[in-house]
C-alpha cells in the first residue's frame, strides 16, 4: 500500500478547515454517522483544491463506512447534527422498513458514498 506523505504547508488548510472540527466532534457517538458522511462529502469537494490530500483521506475513511450502515445510522436520531426534518425522514424510513425473517451474519454491507448521499437514502 502506498503511503502518502503530506507536505508541511499543504496540510494546513486541511487541518484547520476539516480535520480539527471533525476531531473535536468525534467524542459524540450519536453524531458519528452524520460527521463521517459530511467529512466524506467535504473531501470530495476538497479534491478540487488538493487532490492528493483529499484522496488519502477518502481512502482512510473507507474504514469508517460502517458508521453509515443501516444498523448504525439510527443512532443519529440521538445526535445534534440532524435537523428535526431529517430525523423525521429517517424515522419514516425506519418505520417503513420491513422486519427481516432472519439476520445476515458477517461484515455489514457498506454503502457507496456520493456527494448527494444522505443518511436517509
DRENLO-33016 format. One record per residue: chain; x, y, z of N, C-alpha, C, O in turn. Coordinates in pm, whole numbers, plus 50000, padded with zeros to 5 digits. Atoms other than C-alpha are relative to their C-alpha. Layout:
residues N
NODE|A|X|Y|Z|X|Y|Z|X|Y|Z|X|Y|Z
...
***
This chain:
residues 121
NODE|A|50083|49883|50000|50000|50000|50000|50089|50124|50000|50182|50134|50079
NODE|A|49922|49877|50010|50136|50339|49901|49969|50091|50118|49853|50115|50150
NODE|A|50017|49909|49887|50190|50572|50195|50011|50143|49947|50106|50177|49878
NODE|A|49999|49861|50044|50104|50937|50132|50071|50085|50103|50040|50080|50222
NODE|A|49928|49908|49914|50344|51191|50276|49949|50140|49971|49956|50188|49858
NODE|A|50056|49867|50018|50185|51529|50332|50109|50106|50007|50197|50101|50093
NODE|A|49908|49887|49995|50378|51843|50252|49960|50088|50117|49841|50105|50144
NODE|A|50027|49924|49878|50408|52062|50562|49897|50112|49977|49798|50117|50050
NODE|A|50089|49886|50020|50236|52375|50425|49868|49960|49933|49766|50026|49953
NODE|A|50121|50040|50071|49985|52188|50208|49894|49947|50095|49775|49956|50064
NODE|A|50098|50059|49910|49819|52022|50506|49933|50102|50091|49832|50070|50153
NODE|A|50057|49901|49909|49747|52345|50698|49853|50030|49971|49774|50030|50066
NODE|A|50144|49977|50023|49414|52426|50522|49916|49877|50036|49808|49890|50093
NODE|A|50072|50124|49966|49307|52063|50560|49983|49988|50151|49873|49960|50198
NODE|A|50008|50012|49854|49388|52061|50932|49904|50102|50060|49820|50067|50143
NODE|A|50083|49894|49943|49220|52393|51005|49854|49993|49959|49765|50017|50040
NODE|A|50137|49998|50051|48912|52354|50787|49923|49871|50022|49801|49872|50038
NODE|A|50070|50128|49998|48836|51984|50812|50035|49911|50118|49947|49870|50194
NODE|A|49962|50101|49902|49037|51764|51045|49970|50044|50143|49912|49967|50220
NODE|A|50020|49954|49863|49024|51975|51363|49853|50002|50039|49818|49952|50146
NODE|A|50142|50005|49962|48645|52029|51358|49947|49856|50013|49869|49828|50104
NODE|A|50045|50138|49989|48589|51656|51295|50055|49935|50126|49985|49860|50194
NODE|A|49937|50057|49881|48833|51561|51570|49927|50048|50126|49903|49969|50217
NODE|A|50065|49943|49882|48661|51793|51819|49860|49943|50022|49813|49939|50135
NODE|A|50134|50055|49985|48321|51637|51750|49999|49848|50003|49892|49788|50008
NODE|A|49994|50146|50009|48441|51276|51741|49961|49929|50129|49941|49807|50128
NODE|A|50037|50066|49875|48354|51210|52106|49850|49975|50011|49806|49907|50104
NODE|A|50145|50016|49997|47982|51221|52029|49959|49886|49907|49944|49906|49786
NODE|A|50027|50120|50081|47897|50868|51911|49873|50014|49916|49869|49965|49803
NODE|A|50125|49986|50075|47543|50960|51805|50017|50088|49877|49939|50078|49782
NODE|A|49976|49914|50116|47686|51220|51566|50096|49938|49899|50120|49997|49794
NODE|A|49901|50062|50089|47936|50980|51407|49949|49977|49858|50020|50009|49763
NODE|A|50045|50020|50138|47718|50883|51107|49995|50132|49920|50045|50138|49808
NODE|A|50010|49872|50071|47644|51246|51014|50137|50064|49983|50165|50121|49877
NODE|A|49865|49942|50010|48001|51360|51088|50081|49934|49889|50142|50002|49807
NODE|A|49920|50071|50100|48162|51090|50876|49948|50023|49859|50026|50040|49765
NODE|A|50056|49974|50133|47922|51140|50586|50037|50139|49953|50076|50158|49838
NODE|A|49965|49863|50039|47983|51515|50589|50149|50011|49968|50187|50081|49875
NODE|A|49856|49997|50024|48360|51461|50611|50033|49941|49863|50118|49994|49791
NODE|A|49978|50060|50132|48348|51233|50306|49958|50096|49889|50029|50111|49790
NODE|A|50046|49904|50101|48145|51489|50110|50095|50118|49991|50124|50166|49881
NODE|A|49904|49890|50000|48385|51765|50215|50127|49963|49925|50182|50044|49851
NODE|A|49877|50043|50068|48682|51562|50090|49977|49984|49850|50069|50006|49771
NODE|A|50030|50008|50143|48508|51501|49758|50011|50139|49936|50059|50152|49824
NODE|A|49988|49862|50049|48485|51880|49717|50145|50049|50008|50193|50120|49919
NODE|A|49861|49955|49977|48838|51935|49855|50095|49944|49895|50206|49995|49879
NODE|A|49918|50056|50108|48974|51719|49570|50035|50106|49897|50141|50099|49834
NODE|A|49972|49893|50097|48949|52029|49351|50113|50090|50048|50185|50148|49967
NODE|A|49897|49915|49942|49182|52215|49588|50131|49924|50018|50237|49973|49979
NODE|A|49880|50081|49974|49425|51940|49691|49966|49853|49982|49932|49785|50078
NODE|A|50041|50138|50027|49359|51605|49522|50080|49895|50078|50026|49791|50115
NODE|A|49915|50098|49930|49650|51429|49694|49952|49978|50144|49935|49864|50187
NODE|A|50046|50012|49861|49536|51502|50049|49859|49944|50005|49831|49853|50083
NODE|A|50140|50044|49999|49167|51454|49972|49990|49850|49970|49914|49779|50036
NODE|A|50006|50142|50035|49227|51114|49811|50054|49913|50113|49999|49807|50141
NODE|A|49944|50074|49886|49443|50997|50103|49897|49991|50114|49882|49886|50176
NODE|A|50101|49998|49894|49170|51099|50348|49883|49910|49962|49834|49833|50046
NODE|A|50111|50085|50044|48896|50932|50142|50034|49852|50010|49948|49771|50045
NODE|A|49958|50141|49986|49096|50608|50137|49994|49957|50145|49952|49845|50174
NODE|A|50007|50032|49857|49123|50619|50517|49855|49991|50047|49821|49907|50130
NODE|A|50140|49999|49959|48753|50698|50551|49924|49876|49953|49814|49849|50001
NODE|A|50062|50126|50041|48672|50373|50370|49983|49909|50122|49891|49827|50126
NODE|A|50007|50081|49877|48738|50214|50713|49890|50048|50093|49859|49980|50192
NODE|A|50103|49944|49914|48464|50432|50864|49860|49986|49940|49763|50034|49999
NODE|A|50132|50010|50064|48181|50344|50628|49901|49916|50080|49781|49924|50056
NODE|A|50093|50079|49920|48037|50104|50882|49910|50090|50084|49803|50047|50128
NODE|A|50087|49904|49932|47902|50415|51057|49877|50034|49915|49779|50088|49967
NODE|A|50108|49964|50092|47676|50454|50753|49913|49880|49963|49834|49888|49869
NODE|A|50083|50118|50027|47520|50106|50761|49863|50017|50065|49846|50098|50155
NODE|A|50137|49988|49949|47151|50058|50830|49989|49962|50147|49893|50000|50214
NODE|A|50002|50038|49859|47236|49908|51168|50045|50114|50092|50004|50119|50208
NODE|A|49940|49896|49917|47425|50216|51293|49936|50137|49979|49929|50217|50072
NODE|A|50055|49868|50030|47262|50514|51121|49888|50043|50096|49880|50162|50127
NODE|A|50104|49954|49907|46960|50513|51359|50053|50070|50126|49979|50146|50188
NODE|A|49944|49929|49885|47192|50631|51637|50004|50152|49976|50008|50230|50070
NODE|A|49998|49857|50033|47198|50965|51453|49875|50072|50050|49875|50194|50064
NODE|A|50122|49939|49946|46845|51023|51584|50024|50064|50137|49952|50155|50177
NODE|A|49970|49950|49866|47000|51091|51925|50110|50106|49999|50148|50156|50104
NODE|A|49894|49902|50012|47266|51328|51795|49946|50140|49977|49825|50163|49976
NODE|A|50037|49860|50018|47267|51701|51736|50022|50050|49858|49992|50165|49827
NODE|A|49966|49956|50135|47375|51710|51371|49882|50004|49904|49884|50080|49808
NODE|A|50114|50005|50092|47041|51629|51207|49891|50096|50044|49865|50114|50163
NODE|A|50114|49913|49971|46754|51873|51182|49879|49912|50036|49882|49790|50015
NODE|A|50122|50075|49968|46408|51772|51303|49940|49938|49873|49888|49827|49877
NODE|A|50052|50050|50128|46304|51732|50938|50077|49875|49955|50018|49777|49910
NODE|A|49918|50116|50038|46596|51495|50869|49974|49881|50093|49969|49767|50048
NODE|A|50031|50108|49906|46521|51296|51185|49865|49938|49968|49849|49817|49975
NODE|A|50131|50051|50037|46157|51266|51080|50008|49912|49875|49944|49808|49868
NODE|A|49983|50080|50122|46261|51140|50735|50067|49866|50033|50029|49763|49978
NODE|A|49932|50124|49960|46494|50886|50896|49904|49908|50075|49903|49787|50053
NODE|A|50100|50079|49928|46218|50771|51132|49898|49938|49905|49859|49823|49921
NODE|A|50096|50052|50099|45977|50735|50839|50060|49884|49924|49994|49783|49899
NODE|A|49931|50108|50073|46232|50525|50652|50011|49876|50088|49988|49764|50041
NODE|A|49990|50113|49908|46289|50306|50959|49864|49932|50019|49855|49809|50020
NODE|A|50135|50054|49979|45917|50263|51015|49952|49921|49878|49880|49822|49893
NODE|A|50042|50066|50124|45864|50162|50650|50082|49875|49968|50045|49796|49881
NODE|A|49914|50115|50025|46143|49903|50663|49939|49875|50065|49909|49874|50184
NODE|A|50058|50124|49948|46008|49550|50698|50099|49926|50088|50220|49926|50062
NODE|A|49917|50080|49911|46138|49334|50979|50043|49874|49926|49958|49803|49871
NODE|A|49955|50120|50071|46357|49059|50831|49965|49873|50078|49953|49875|50200
NODE|A|50026|50130|49936|46280|48692|50899|50124|49949|50071|50116|49880|50172
NODE|A|49873|50040|49938|46646|48637|50977|50101|50111|49975|50082|50197|49889
NODE|A|49897|49899|50013|46957|48844|51014|50124|49940|49937|50164|49828|49969
NODE|A|49880|50042|50071|47261|48818|50791|50119|50008|50095|50133|50105|50170
NODE|A|49879|50001|49919|47585|48725|50965|50116|50050|49916|50113|50047|49793
NODE|A|49880|49957|50070|47923|48864|50880|50016|50149|49998|49951|50222|50073
NODE|A|49972|49857|50011|48053|49200|50780|49880|50073|49942|49807|50018|49860
NODE|A|50114|49925|50053|47798|49473|50712|50022|50040|49855|50135|50045|49806
NODE|A|49995|49952|50138|47715|49589|50362|50030|50149|50008|49950|50226|50061
NODE|A|49961|49860|49994|47899|49919|50322|49940|50077|49883|49944|50029|49769
NODE|A|50065|49924|50106|47720|50189|50125|50100|50072|49910|50214|50097|49948
NODE|A|49923|49912|50089|47852|50381|49828|49969|50142|50043|49854|50176|50068
NODE|A|50021|49861|49961|47902|50745|49918|50023|50089|49880|50126|50080|49813
NODE|A|49989|49900|50106|47839|51021|49666|49974|50136|50062|49937|50146|50179
NODE|A|50024|49865|49950|47807|51395|49701|49854|50023|50035|49823|50114|50112
NODE|A|50143|49983|49974|47427|51353|49707|49946|49905|50108|49829|49911|50143
NODE|A|50041|50099|49898|47416|51074|49967|49961|50072|50128|50026|50167|50170
NODE|A|50031|49953|49866|47237|51145|50292|49968|49878|50086|49968|49765|50036
NODE|A|50019|50113|49908|47161|50931|50596|49870|49925|49977|49855|49813|50024
NODE|A|50130|50064|50021|46807|50853|50482|50000|49912|49876|49935|49808|49874
NODE|A|50002|50074|50128|46876|50730|50126|50064|49864|50017|50071|49787|49921
***
